[in-house]
Amino acid sequence: MPHRKQSLHSPRSRWTLLLGLAAALALPWGPSHAAEAIRIGEINSRHRLSTAGQAYRNGLALALEQINAAGGVGGRPLQLVVREDDGDADQAARNARALISQDHVEVLTGSMLSDVALAVSREAARGRTVLVVGDALSDAITLDKGNRYTFRVRPSTYMQAAMLAEQAARLPGRRWAVVAPNYEYGQSAVASFKLLLKQARPDVEFVSDQWPALGKIKADDVARAIRQSRPDGIFNATFGEDLQKFVQAGNRQQLFEGVRVVSMASAGAPSLDPSQSEAIRDWLAIGYPWDQVSLPEHQRFLEAYLKRFSERPQLSAVFGYTTMMAIAAGLKKSEGGDGEVLVEAMRGLQFGSPLGPVSFRALDQQASLGAFVGLVSQKDGRSSMRDWRYLDGAAYLPPPAYVRSRRPASASK
């Protein structure tokens, strides 16, 4: 809902803001309730991205509750000031400007779509305000269009493509087709996968590139074009409803028979038609075996999430939770400082996550959070993951020379 501007100079308004946050999140306020809140501006696409967007926000809210229950940062509670971008980059940029100039937030976060994240990143740099991107994938966020104020938590497109290319190189086939949305994220995913797979297997060739517009995939045409190219493997970077339609069209045309699919998306999309007995079968994919992870950190996160929201977490909830933990750790290290002080505090910062310790590499301000890679299947509307491994993101960060060749020198100052 839109945020109403309130004066922070008025004790009555400040008290109203804190009471409103406590009521909304049912926070167990302690002695720090009279302290002025640290305001964090969150821009996201809840309505556009449906369940994934809401899960991300759930994770963000859960971490915020836990941080505030433990006394906040330096005795000050954290407060989210939320604005919706509806998946529109221009709207997101306007929101960022308003959050910085009118709401006087100390940190920005959110933005799930890559083009939206890049728009917010530009405004963060102009406003000299730290932005912690939690979910958007594009390499440009920390490379070509990176700036000193923007940090990213989720493994980047390059990192995930590196994980998948490593696995794809071990497969016997050499003819590959690709399908990806024709915008920043999809273009980055394909470029990185092709580069890294060719480095590992110079004998491979790419026989079909399909670039559907985001949200407007003509799935039967895409599946037909790929099938006609007779690939041994398919690299998929579609997600959400586009992924659903691609899987359904591929099944109708028997596209996946005898063909290995390597997928950037968590392939067991919950929106897939449950009437399909085997919508997806053993795709090699980035996924989330939420019920199989035995790490103590994840068990604590899982128990708290199930208790708070009465539903299983999606991977985006992990990103939201970790993002808030990163922000809190940065604010604590900087002693509540913003702008330049917070930038320096977050470079090289170590912080916790449901998947273990994570840090921001100072070189490109990319986090070392890893990903689960394994065989994903879906049957009767339920997804499962087997033979998975958690790959530490630190081992798949872009090489320093590669980063320096793409990242503006000004971003590292």
C-alpha positions as CSV (number, residue, x, y, z in Angstrom):
1,M,0.0,0.0,0.0
2,P,1.3,3.6,-0.6
3,H,3.3,5.1,2.2
4,R,2.0,8.3,3.7
5,K,4.6,10.8,4.4
6,Q,4.9,11.6,8.2
7,S,7.2,14.1,9.9
8,L,9.9,12.4,11.9
9,H,10.3,15.6,14.0
10,S,7.0,15.0,15.7
11,P,7.1,12.6,18.6
12,R,3.4,11.8,18.1
13,S,4.0,10.9,14.4
14,R,7.1,8.8,15.2
15,W,5.2,6.9,17.9
16,T,2.4,6.3,15.4
17,L,4.8,4.9,12.9
18,L,6.3,2.5,15.4
19,L,3.0,1.4,16.7
20,G,1.8,0.8,13.1
21,L,4.8,-1.4,12.4
22,A,4.4,-3.3,15.6
23,A,0.7,-4.0,14.8
24,A,1.4,-5.1,11.3
25,L,4.2,-7.5,12.1
26,A,3.2,-8.4,15.7
27,L,6.7,-7.5,17.0
28,P,7.5,-8.0,20.7
29,W,8.7,-4.5,21.3
30,G,11.1,-4.2,24.3
31,P,12.8,-1.2,25.9
32,S,13.9,0.1,22.5
33,H,10.4,1.1,21.4
34,A,11.0,4.8,21.9
35,A,14.0,4.9,19.7
36,E,13.7,6.3,16.2
37,A,13.4,3.6,13.6
38,I,16.0,2.9,10.9
39,R,13.9,3.3,7.7
40,I,14.5,0.8,4.9
41,G,12.9,1.4,1.5
42,E,11.6,-1.7,-0.2
43,I,10.6,-1.7,-3.8
44,N,9.1,-4.8,-5.3
45,S,6.8,-6.5,-7.8
46,R,4.5,-8.5,-5.5
47,H,1.5,-8.3,-7.8
48,R,3.5,-9.0,-11.0
49,L,5.4,-12.0,-9.6
50,S,2.6,-13.4,-7.4
51,T,3.8,-16.2,-5.1
52,A,7.5,-15.6,-5.6
53,G,7.3,-11.9,-4.8
54,Q,5.2,-12.6,-1.7
55,A,7.5,-15.3,-0.5
56,Y,10.5,-12.9,-0.9
57,R,8.6,-10.3,1.2
58,N,7.7,-12.9,3.8
59,G,11.4,-13.8,4.2
60,L,12.3,-10.1,4.5
61,A,9.6,-9.6,7.2
62,L,10.5,-12.7,9.2
63,A,14.2,-11.5,9.4
64,L,13.0,-8.0,10.4
65,E,10.8,-9.4,13.2
66,Q,13.7,-11.5,14.5
67,I,16.1,-8.5,14.4
68,N,13.7,-6.2,16.2
69,A,12.8,-8.9,18.8
70,A,16.5,-9.0,19.6
71,G,16.7,-5.3,20.1
72,G,17.1,-4.0,16.6
73,V,20.4,-2.3,15.5
74,G,22.0,-0.3,18.2
75,G,18.7,-0.2,20.1
76,R,16.8,1.1,17.1
77,P,14.1,-1.0,15.4
78,L,14.2,-1.5,11.6
79,Q,11.2,-0.3,9.7
80,L,10.2,-1.1,6.1
81,V,8.7,1.6,3.9
82,V,7.1,-0.3,1.1
83,R,6.3,0.8,-2.5
84,E,5.1,-1.4,-5.4
85,D,6.7,-1.1,-8.9
86,D,4.3,-3.4,-10.7
87,G,7.3,-4.7,-12.7
88,D,7.8,-1.3,-14.3
89,A,11.3,0.1,-14.4
90,D,10.2,3.7,-14.7
91,Q,7.8,3.3,-11.7
92,A,10.5,1.7,-9.7
93,A,12.9,4.6,-10.4
94,R,10.2,7.1,-9.3
95,N,9.7,5.1,-6.1
96,A,13.4,5.1,-5.4
97,R,13.6,8.9,-5.8
98,A,10.7,9.4,-3.5
99,L,12.0,7.0,-0.9
100,I,15.4,8.8,-0.8
101,S,14.2,12.4,-1.0
102,Q,10.8,12.3,0.8
103,D,10.9,9.3,3.1
104,H,14.6,9.7,3.9
105,V,15.3,6.0,4.0
106,E,18.8,4.9,5.0
107,V,18.9,1.8,2.7
108,L,17.0,0.6,-0.4
109,T,16.2,-3.0,-1.2
110,G,14.0,-5.2,-3.3
111,S,13.6,-5.3,-7.1
112,M,13.1,-8.8,-8.5
113,L,13.2,-8.1,-12.2
114,S,16.6,-7.3,-13.6
115,D,15.7,-4.2,-15.6
116,V,13.8,-2.9,-12.6
117,A,16.9,-3.5,-10.4
118,L,19.1,-1.6,-12.8
119,A,16.7,1.4,-12.8
120,V,16.7,1.4,-9.0
121,S,20.5,1.0,-8.9
122,R,20.9,4.2,-11.0
123,E,18.8,6.2,-8.6
124,A,20.6,4.7,-5.6
125,A,23.9,6.0,-7.0
126,R,22.4,9.4,-7.8
127,G,21.1,9.6,-4.2
128,R,24.2,8.1,-2.7
129,T,22.1,5.6,-0.9
130,V,23.0,1.9,-0.5
131,L,20.9,-0.6,-2.4
132,V,20.9,-4.2,-1.5
133,V,19.4,-6.2,-4.4
134,G,18.0,-9.4,-3.0
135,D,16.7,-11.3,-6.0
136,A,17.4,-9.9,-9.5
137,L,20.0,-11.9,-11.4
138,S,21.5,-9.8,-14.2
139,D,25.3,-9.6,-14.4
140,A,25.0,-6.0,-15.3
141,I,24.0,-5.1,-11.7
142,T,27.5,-5.8,-10.4
143,L,29.4,-5.7,-13.7
144,D,28.8,-3.4,-16.7
145,K,26.3,-1.1,-14.9
146,G,27.6,-1.6,-11.3
147,N,28.2,1.3,-8.9
148,R,29.7,1.7,-5.5
149,Y,26.3,1.9,-3.8
150,T,24.8,-1.4,-5.1
151,F,25.3,-4.8,-3.5
152,R,23.6,-8.1,-4.5
153,V,22.7,-11.1,-2.4
154,R,21.4,-13.7,-4.8
155,P,24.0,-15.7,-6.9
156,S,24.4,-13.8,-10.1
157,T,23.5,-15.0,-13.6
158,Y,27.2,-15.7,-14.3
159,M,27.5,-17.7,-11.1
160,Q,24.4,-19.9,-11.8
161,A,25.3,-20.3,-15.4
162,A,28.8,-21.4,-14.3
163,M,27.3,-24.0,-12.0
164,L,25.0,-25.3,-14.8
165,A,27.7,-25.2,-17.5
166,E,30.0,-27.3,-15.3
167,Q,27.3,-29.9,-15.1
168,A,26.3,-29.6,-18.8
169,A,29.9,-30.2,-19.9
170,R,29.8,-33.7,-18.4
171,L,26.8,-34.7,-20.5
172,P,27.6,-36.6,-23.7
173,G,25.6,-34.5,-26.2
174,R,27.2,-31.6,-28.1
175,R,24.2,-29.9,-29.9
176,W,22.5,-27.3,-27.7
177,A,19.4,-25.2,-28.0
178,V,18.6,-22.2,-25.8
179,V,15.3,-20.5,-24.7
180,A,15.3,-17.3,-22.7
181,P,13.2,-14.2,-22.2
182,N,14.4,-11.4,-24.5
183,Y,15.5,-8.9,-21.8
184,E,18.5,-8.2,-19.6
185,Y,18.4,-11.3,-17.4
186,G,17.8,-13.8,-20.3
187,Q,20.4,-12.2,-22.5
188,S,23.0,-12.4,-19.6
189,A,22.0,-16.0,-18.8
190,V,22.5,-17.2,-22.4
191,A,25.7,-15.3,-22.9
192,S,27.3,-16.6,-19.7
193,F,26.2,-20.2,-20.3
194,K,27.5,-20.2,-23.9
195,L,30.8,-18.7,-22.9
196,L,31.4,-21.1,-20.0
197,L,30.2,-24.2,-21.7
198,K,32.4,-23.5,-24.8
199,Q,35.4,-23.0,-22.5
200,A,34.8,-26.4,-20.9
201,R,33.7,-28.2,-24.1
202,P,35.0,-26.5,-27.3
203,D,33.2,-29.2,-29.4
204,V,29.7,-28.1,-28.5
205,E,27.6,-26.1,-30.9
206,F,24.4,-24.0,-30.4
207,V,21.8,-25.0,-33.0
208,S,18.8,-22.9,-32.0
209,D,18.3,-19.6,-30.0
210,Q,14.7,-18.8,-29.0
211,W,14.0,-15.3,-27.5
212,P,10.3,-15.0,-26.5
213,A,9.2,-11.7,-25.0
214,L,8.8,-11.8,-21.2
215,G,5.3,-12.9,-20.4
216,K,4.3,-13.3,-24.1
217,I,5.9,-16.6,-25.0
218,K,4.4,-18.4,-28.1
219,A,5.3,-21.7,-26.6
220,D,4.1,-24.0,-29.4
221,D,6.2,-22.0,-31.9
222,V,9.3,-22.1,-29.6
223,A,9.0,-25.8,-28.9
224,R,8.5,-26.5,-32.6
225,A,11.6,-24.5,-33.6
226,I,13.8,-26.2,-31.0
227,R,12.5,-29.7,-31.9
228,Q,13.3,-29.0,-35.6
229,S,17.0,-28.2,-34.6
230,R,17.3,-31.8,-33.1
231,P,19.3,-30.7,-30.0
232,D,20.9,-33.1,-27.5
233,G,20.4,-30.6,-24.7
234,I,18.3,-27.5,-24.0
235,F,19.3,-24.6,-21.8
236,N,16.2,-22.9,-20.3
237,A,16.1,-19.5,-18.7
238,T,12.4,-18.9,-18.8
239,F,10.5,-18.8,-15.5
240,G,7.0,-18.3,-14.1
241,E,4.1,-18.6,-16.5
242,D,6.4,-18.6,-19.5
243,L,8.1,-21.7,-18.1
244,Q,4.7,-23.3,-17.5
245,K,3.6,-22.8,-21.1
246,F,6.9,-23.9,-22.5
247,V,6.8,-27.2,-20.5
248,Q,3.2,-27.9,-21.6
249,A,4.0,-27.2,-25.2
250,G,7.1,-29.3,-25.1
251,N,5.2,-32.2,-23.6
252,R,2.6,-32.0,-26.3
253,Q,5.3,-32.1,-29.0
254,Q,7.4,-34.7,-27.2
255,L,10.3,-32.2,-27.2
256,F,11.9,-33.5,-24.1
257,E,12.1,-37.2,-25.0
258,G,15.8,-38.1,-25.2
259,V,16.9,-34.5,-24.6
260,R,18.5,-33.2,-21.4
261,V,17.2,-30.0,-20.1
262,V,19.4,-27.7,-18.0
263,S,17.4,-24.9,-16.3
264,M,18.2,-21.7,-14.6
265,A,14.7,-21.6,-13.0
266,S,13.6,-23.8,-10.1
267,A,11.8,-26.0,-12.6
268,G,9.1,-27.2,-10.4
269,A,6.9,-24.2,-11.0
270,P,3.9,-24.3,-8.6
271,S,1.6,-23.0,-11.4
272,L,2.1,-26.0,-13.7
273,D,-1.1,-27.8,-14.6
274,P,-1.5,-30.6,-12.0
275,S,-3.4,-32.7,-14.6
276,Q,-0.1,-33.4,-16.3
277,S,1.1,-36.7,-14.8
278,E,4.8,-35.9,-15.4
279,A,5.1,-32.2,-16.4
280,I,8.9,-32.2,-15.7
281,R,11.1,-35.2,-15.4
282,D,14.7,-35.0,-14.2
283,W,15.7,-31.6,-15.4
284,L,19.1,-30.5,-14.2
285,A,18.2,-27.3,-12.5
286,I,18.7,-24.7,-9.9
287,G,16.2,-25.7,-7.2
288,Y,15.5,-25.7,-3.5
289,P,15.1,-29.0,-1.6
290,W,13.6,-27.1,1.3
291,D,12.6,-30.3,3.2
292,Q,16.0,-32.0,2.8
293,V,18.5,-29.4,4.0
294,S,19.9,-30.4,7.4
295,L,22.0,-27.3,8.2
296,P,21.1,-26.0,11.7
297,E,20.7,-22.4,10.3
298,H,18.2,-23.7,7.7
299,Q,16.3,-25.7,10.3
300,R,15.8,-22.7,12.4
301,F,14.7,-20.6,9.4
302,L,12.3,-23.4,8.3
303,E,10.7,-23.8,11.7
304,A,10.2,-20.1,12.1
305,Y,8.9,-19.6,8.6
306,L,6.4,-22.5,8.9
307,K,5.2,-21.2,12.3
308,R,4.8,-17.6,11.0
309,F,3.2,-18.2,7.6
310,S,1.8,-21.7,7.7
311,E,3.2,-22.6,4.3
312,R,6.5,-24.0,2.9
313,P,9.1,-21.5,1.9
314,Q,10.1,-20.8,-1.6
315,L,13.7,-20.1,-2.6
316,S,12.8,-16.4,-2.9
317,A,12.0,-16.4,0.8
318,V,15.6,-17.4,1.5
319,F,16.8,-14.4,-0.5
320,G,14.5,-12.0,1.3
321,Y,15.5,-13.3,4.7
322,T,19.2,-13.2,3.8
323,T,18.9,-9.7,2.4
324,M,17.5,-8.3,5.6
325,M,20.2,-10.0,7.6
326,A,22.8,-8.5,5.3
327,I,21.3,-5.0,5.8
328,A,21.2,-5.4,9.5
329,A,24.8,-6.6,9.7
330,G,26.0,-3.6,7.6
331,L,24.1,-1.2,9.7
332,K,25.5,-2.7,12.9
333,K,29.1,-2.6,11.5
334,S,28.7,1.0,10.4
335,E,27.0,1.9,13.7
336,G,23.9,3.0,11.9
337,G,25.7,5.1,9.3
338,D,24.4,5.6,5.8
339,G,25.8,6.6,2.5
340,E,29.6,6.4,2.2
341,V,30.1,5.0,5.7
342,L,27.7,2.1,5.0
343,V,29.3,1.3,1.7
344,E,32.7,0.9,3.3
345,A,31.1,-1.3,6.1
346,M,29.5,-3.6,3.6
347,R,32.5,-4.2,1.4
348,G,33.9,-7.5,2.6
349,L,31.0,-7.8,5.1
350,Q,30.3,-11.3,6.6
351,F,26.8,-12.1,7.6
352,G,24.5,-15.1,8.3
353,S,21.9,-16.8,6.1
354,P,19.8,-20.0,6.2
355,L,22.4,-21.6,4.1
356,G,25.4,-20.7,6.2
357,P,27.9,-17.8,6.4
358,V,28.0,-15.4,3.4
359,S,30.1,-12.4,2.5
360,F,30.1,-9.6,0.0
361,R,33.2,-9.6,-2.2
362,A,34.7,-6.1,-2.1
363,L,35.7,-6.3,-5.7
364,D,32.2,-6.3,-7.2
365,Q,30.0,-6.2,-4.1
366,Q,28.5,-9.6,-5.0
367,A,27.6,-12.0,-2.2
368,S,29.0,-15.5,-2.0
369,L,25.6,-17.2,-1.4
370,G,25.5,-20.5,-3.3
371,A,22.7,-22.5,-5.0
372,F,21.3,-26.1,-5.0
373,V,21.8,-27.9,-8.3
374,G,20.2,-31.3,-8.9
375,L,17.5,-33.3,-10.7
376,V,14.1,-31.7,-10.5
377,S,10.9,-33.5,-11.3
378,Q,7.2,-32.6,-11.0
379,K,4.3,-35.0,-10.9
380,D,0.7,-34.3,-10.1
381,G,1.5,-30.7,-9.4
382,R,4.2,-31.5,-6.8
383,S,7.9,-30.9,-7.4
384,S,10.8,-32.8,-5.9
385,M,14.6,-32.6,-6.1
386,R,17.1,-35.4,-5.9
387,D,20.8,-36.0,-6.3
388,W,21.3,-32.4,-5.4
389,R,24.4,-30.6,-4.2
390,Y,24.8,-27.2,-2.6
391,L,27.4,-25.3,-4.5
392,D,29.2,-22.6,-2.6
393,G,28.9,-19.4,-4.5
394,A,32.5,-18.3,-3.6
395,A,33.8,-21.0,-6.0
396,Y,31.7,-19.6,-8.9
397,L,32.3,-15.9,-8.6
398,P,33.5,-14.3,-11.9
399,P,37.4,-14.2,-12.0
400,P,38.8,-10.9,-10.9
401,A,40.3,-10.1,-14.3
402,Y,36.8,-10.7,-15.9
403,V,35.2,-8.4,-13.3
404,R,37.8,-5.6,-14.0
405,S,37.2,-5.9,-17.7
406,R,33.5,-5.2,-17.3
407,R,33.0,-3.2,-14.1
408,P,33.4,0.5,-14.3
409,A,36.5,1.7,-12.4
410,S,34.4,4.3,-10.6
411,A,32.3,1.5,-9.0
412,S,35.3,0.2,-7.1
413,K,36.5,3.5,-5.6
